[in-house]
Amino acid sequence: MSQNLLELERHFSFGENWAEYAQKIDEKRIEEAEKSIVRLVGKEAIEGRTFLDIGCGSGLFSLAAMRLGARQLLAVDLEPQSVETTGMTCRGTYRAQIGIAGKSACTT
């Protein structure tokens, strides 16, 4: 029996949890996400480049990458609600373009 891991029905629904969490995103949380990214890859690896956020959830790290100077963002998630939440998180500061099939793209 083969399982298609791309079928939403086979996964726990994180989308609602991420949408609820996104309402709590404040300056302190964004700054912590920025610090986390800088520790992981360095600011120079973000500035002027495209940032890929796989499993974007609340959009916190997508927003942090944009604030660190990413030129473009491609945020993807299996769950449409997470994609929508990421778009809303980015929309406050950056123009967000919500795509289809579980993709969200934000550009400055």
C-alpha angles and dihedrals in degrees: 000000000000122000124212103220091194092069109105092213090068094059137073109254105247092163096087092048092050092048090053092046092049089064087064096052107123136162093276093054092047091050091050090051090050091051090049093053092046091051091050102045109357127249092266089063090059106038113100094355138105115263119208115206109190111193092015096185108168095004093240095130092041089056092044091053091051091050089050089059106269108165094212138006132210110190119181135180135167091231118074091210091059090050090050091048092050090051091052092047091052095041094072092067106010135040106259125205112195114208131191135260095042098311130128124182126190123187132181 
